[in-house]
Amino acid sequence: MATYVDRAAWFWRGKYWCHLTADSLQELHEFAAELGLKRGWFQEPPKTPYPHYDLTEGKREHALKLGSVELLDRKVFLEKIRELREEWDNERIEG
């Protein structure tokens, strides 16, 4: 299991941001908590197309130091978030 960050390319509120995703929702939430992120900051459908947390560049660097994997290839990152979306969808169906 792993967590992943993409490139910090989205500029908002004076900072560059990226996305944090993982192989599972449980791992995503646990890692986010370790980074000091609030559960209320979790982004999920229908507000956004896929479940993730947004990270500032500073939090991104911290995530990398804690072992998150940097995925700069957009196609690979999109595949990871699609897989997590499937888990999110399945939890809603089984829920």
C-alpha positions as CSV (number, residue, x, y, z in Angstrom):
1,M,0.0,0.0,0.0
2,A,1.1,3.5,-0.7
3,T,0.1,7.2,-0.9
4,Y,0.8,9.4,-3.9
5,V,1.2,13.1,-4.7
6,D,1.2,14.7,-8.1
7,R,2.9,17.9,-9.2
8,A,2.2,21.1,-7.3
9,A,0.8,22.9,-10.3
10,W,-2.5,24.4,-9.2
11,F,-2.1,28.0,-7.9
12,W,-4.8,29.2,-5.5
13,R,-4.8,31.6,-2.6
14,G,-1.2,32.6,-3.2
15,K,0.2,29.0,-3.0
16,Y,0.8,26.1,-5.3
17,W,-1.2,23.0,-4.5
18,C,-1.2,19.3,-5.4
19,H,-3.3,16.2,-4.7
20,L,-2.8,13.4,-2.2
21,T,-4.3,10.0,-3.0
22,A,-3.6,6.4,-1.9
23,D,-4.2,2.7,-2.7
24,S,-7.0,2.7,-0.2
25,L,-9.4,5.1,1.5
26,Q,-8.2,3.9,4.9
27,E,-4.6,4.5,4.1
28,L,-5.4,7.9,2.6
29,H,-7.2,9.1,5.8
30,E,-4.5,7.7,8.1
31,F,-1.7,9.3,6.1
32,A,-3.6,12.6,6.0
33,A,-4.0,12.5,9.7
34,E,-0.3,11.9,10.1
35,L,0.3,15.0,8.0
36,G,-2.0,17.0,10.3
37,L,-4.9,17.3,7.8
38,K,-8.4,17.5,9.1
39,R,-10.9,14.9,8.0
40,G,-13.2,17.8,6.9
41,W,-10.7,18.7,4.2
42,F,-11.2,15.4,2.4
43,Q,-12.5,16.0,-1.1
44,E,-15.0,13.5,-2.4
45,P,-17.7,13.0,-5.0
46,P,-20.0,14.6,-6.0
47,K,-18.1,17.8,-5.0
48,T,-15.1,16.5,-7.0
49,P,-14.7,13.6,-9.4
50,Y,-12.4,11.6,-7.2
51,P,-11.6,11.2,-3.5
52,H,-8.4,13.1,-2.4
53,Y,-6.9,15.7,-0.2
54,D,-5.4,18.9,-1.5
55,L,-1.8,19.7,-0.3
56,T,0.2,22.9,-0.3
57,E,3.8,22.6,-1.5
58,G,5.0,22.5,2.1
59,K,2.7,19.6,3.0
60,R,3.6,17.9,-0.2
61,E,7.3,18.0,0.8
62,H,6.4,16.7,4.2
63,A,4.3,13.9,2.6
64,L,7.3,12.9,0.5
65,K,9.6,12.8,3.5
66,L,7.1,10.5,5.2
67,G,7.2,8.1,2.2
68,S,4.5,9.3,-0.2
69,V,5.4,8.4,-3.8
70,E,5.8,11.3,-6.3
71,L,3.8,10.5,-9.5
72,L,4.6,13.2,-12.1
73,D,3.2,11.2,-15.0
74,R,-0.4,12.5,-15.2
75,K,-1.6,9.2,-16.8
76,V,-0.2,7.1,-13.9
77,F,-1.6,9.5,-11.3
78,L,-5.1,9.4,-13.0
79,E,-5.1,5.6,-12.9
80,K,-4.4,5.7,-9.2
81,I,-7.2,8.1,-8.5
82,R,-9.6,6.1,-10.7
83,E,-8.8,3.0,-8.6
84,L,-9.6,4.9,-5.4
85,R,-12.8,6.2,-6.9
86,E,-13.9,2.6,-7.6
87,E,-13.3,1.8,-3.9
88,W,-15.3,4.9,-2.9
89,D,-18.1,4.0,-5.2
90,N,-18.2,0.4,-3.9
91,E,-18.4,1.6,-0.3
92,R,-21.4,3.7,-1.2
93,I,-23.1,0.8,-2.9
94,E,-22.4,-1.7,0.0
95,G,-22.8,1.0,2.6
